[in-house]
Amino acid sequence: MTSITDQLIEAVQEGDITKITQLLDQGANVNATNSIARTPLMEAASGGDDATARLLRAAGASVQQCDHFGDSAIVYAQKQGHHRTADLLSSEL
């Protein structure tokens, strides 16, 4: 069975706002990480998904949390060329 964290990260990768909301309502940890310490917010930032990033931030996702490589969600957005998303997250520091 897939963990609620894995389900949340998958829903973020798919941009499924309804599923993300359901999982958060079921108690999914918005700052949980996968095997390389990537958070749902990092996944949203990497994909330039502003709507999901806003939802996760409203649920308490940390902008400053870093993965095993020392990269934050802002860095993920910047590396992928999603400057609007990086600016959005930077404005919330």
URNOR-V660338 format. One record per backbone hydrogen bond with DSSP energy under -1.0 kcal/mol. CO is the residue of the C=O (numbers start at 1). NH is the residue of the N-H. E is the energy in kcal/mol with one decimal. If there is no record, write none. Layout:
# URNOR-V660338
((CO,NH,E) (CO,NH,E))
This chain:
# URNOR-V660338
((3,7,-2.3) (4,8,-2.2) (5,9,-2.6) (6,10,-2.4) (7,11,-2.5) (8,12,-2.3) (9,13,-2.4) (10,14,-1.8) (11,16,-2.6) (15,17,-1.4) (16,20,-2.7) (17,21,-2.7) (18,22,-2.3) (19,23,-2.8) (20,24,-2.5) (21,25,-2.5) (22,26,-1.5) (23,28,-2.6) (24,27,-1.4) (29,32,-1.8) (34,37,-1.8) (36,68,-1.9) (38,34,-1.6) (39,43,-1.9) (40,44,-2.4) (41,45,-2.7) (42,46,-2.5) (43,47,-1.5) (44,49,-2.6) (45,48,-1.1) (48,50,-1.3) (49,53,-2.4) (50,54,-2.7) (51,55,-2.1) (52,56,-2.8) (53,57,-2.5) (54,58,-2.6) (55,59,-1.3) (56,61,-2.7) (57,60,-1.7) (67,70,-1.8) (71,67,-2.1) (72,76,-2.2) (73,77,-2.3) (74,78,-2.5) (75,79,-3.0) (76,80,-1.5) (77,82,-2.9) (78,81,-1.5) (81,83,-1.3) (82,86,-2.3) (83,87,-2.7) (84,88,-2.5) (85,89,-2.5) (86,90,-2.6) (87,91,-2.1) (89,92,-1.0) (90,93,-1.5))
